[in-house]
Amino acid sequence: MAVDDPGPTLAEAGEFAVIDRLVTGRPQPAFVTLGPGDDSAVVAAPDGRTVVCTDMLVQDRHFRLDWSTPFDVGRKAVAQNAADVEAMGARCTALVVGFGAPAVTPVAQAVALADGMWHEAGLLGAAIVGGDMVAAPQWVISVAALGDLGGRDPVRRSGARPGDLVAVAGRLGNSEAGYVLLRGGVAGHDDLRRAHLVPEPPYGQGVAAAQAGATAMTDVSDGLLADLGHVAAASQVHIDLSRDALGVFAAPLADAAAATGSDPLQWVLGGGEDHALVATFAAACPPGWHRIGSVAEGAGQVSVDGRPWSGRAGWQSF
Amino acid sequence: MAVDDPGPTLAEAGEFAVIDRLVTGRPQPAFVTLGPGDDSAVVAAPDGRTVVCTDMLVQDRHFRLDWSTPFDVGRKAVAQNAADVEAMGARCTALVVGFGAPAVTPVAQAVALADGMWHEAGLLGAAIVGGDMVAAPQWVISVAALGDLGGRDPVRRSGARPGDLVAVAGRLGNSEAGYVLLRGGVAGHDDLRRAHLVPEPPYGQGVAAAQAGATAMTDVSDGLLADLGHVAAASQVHIDLSRDALGVFAAPLADAAAATGSDPLQWVLGGGEDHALVATFAAACPPGWHRIGSVAEGAGQVSVDGRPWSGRAGWQSF
């Protein structure tokens, strides 16, 4: 095999040989009663409930293969689902993966994608327990994640109450900053470009928030204002954010914003895909969380220093 | 709105308005602790385990919108996942759905797709508890299904033993017959064309087989020979099918086969997508199952009347 030979394609290797290659040698944790290789998997649900969610990523819409390695795409696909499980106050335990790709895709790229998924699952103590691989005109990755609530109630979007404080764990605005830098071909700020390619949700902080009595929680996938808008609407409250308090997130973005003619606070308020967690607490927030605002009586609005934000609230799917 | 006006598109309505339209008014059964509308759903797992599987369908690969209505596509997407749950001897309880489609897709088509999914879920007593909707160049539907084992062990592919009998519940070859009729534009045989567009797995027979002591089970998604090949390999046995016994499946296909120059037995042995269940039993098979062969000592082969089948074993994904 020549150095540049990408090796056999999915079509040349065949579906089942590729699946064997993706599955073999991946140890499954004890809570996986039955792993990949049968019609379905079986996963323990120790408290008699299962948390479940799904997210789909489409090539050139949610990732670009000229920006991201397949390993990074795999990490991102798992991370954004795991964040949805964390946002309920649960721990991600298991994932199933649908992967569509052209028949000419090198097997090595599918393996790198799976390696990235397993790497991210390893950060969670979770396992990939099943999947489906099909031919498609472009890459499409659909992940469904299961989670364990550990006997606690799920933390819903609808539980915020007037008088609560609002706090964030994780990063805000970094992914959008990275996107603007990548799109503009602006050098430097490697950490921000990296943040766009591979989100790093604050794993474990969903459970920590639930244990600390979080009244409502969501992950920041579309943008802080947009996602808090769902909390404000579901809870029928008014959420007010403090521009000063958000400075801790905006300040590290100032240089990149200046280099691209952007507003760092807009990135913090409207940028999605960092998969930070934002939650409301009746009293103090736990370690690792940063207070950014408060909850008042109202009917579903979100404001900044008492006024509506004039900029973009977040990502639009269509 | 004019009679032919397809109404607003996904882009015109916006993601969240469409999701509201898809979710509103769908009653969730009591075992759904938390339905759609939050970061994740929560589903009861009464025996402390969850069965989970996933399947992805890509437009023009797994369905054609000039052959199938969106309602039919929705039924098919749920049915093929539910069959993978049934094949473990479990009951499908809940599903999550990823849906990718062009921004110009009429909302009414997305609603019809969801209606079809809910119709099929209703046949199962299951619920659609969450999803994700994204822009994509063509329709892509990814479903993950959860299931309940009711305290029983999962029926794996690896449990077939020499001396067992092999039996089928459901239809064989009808979907491929329908595909050949549709592709050739051959009139008549509406039931077979319909079988290709909407599979009708024998819901409930997976649990019935498990209760009757099935030693191994799988669903026929790729083709009887291909899928039994996985059972034979996993169980390290030789499975021999009886051409005579398969006649009950082939005979009703004879007219359609003659009209298209096809071999009805090839359809029965190599045609996928009917999502019949095939299982092995140590003694008798339960009502609703039809004996088609037997299990002998061996190393993973499947034969017909003692000889390898010379035709196609099943569908290739790439």
Interface residues (C-beta under 8 A of the other chain):
Chain A: T9 L10 A11 G14 E15 T33 L34 G37 D38 D39 S40 A41 V42 V43 A44 A45 P46 G48 R49 T50 V51 V52 C53 T54 D55 M56 L57 V58 R61 H62 A83 D84 V85 A87 M88 A90 A94 V96 V97 G98 F99 G100 A103 V129 G130 G131 D132 M133 V134 A135 A136 P137 Q138 V140 S142 A144 A145 L146 G147 L149 P154 R156 R157 M217 T218 D219 A234 Q316 S317 F318
Chain B: T9 L10 A11 G14 E15 T33 L34 G37 D38 D39 S40 A41 V42 V43 A44 A45 P46 G48 R49 T50 V51 V52 C53 T54 D55 M56 L57 V58 R61 H62 A83 D84 V85 A87 M88 A90 A94 V96 V97 G98 F99 G100 A103 V129 G130 G131 D132 M133 V134 A135 A136 P137 Q138 V140 S142 A144 A145 L146 G147 L149 P154 R156 R157 S158 M217 T218 D219 A234 Q316 S317 F318
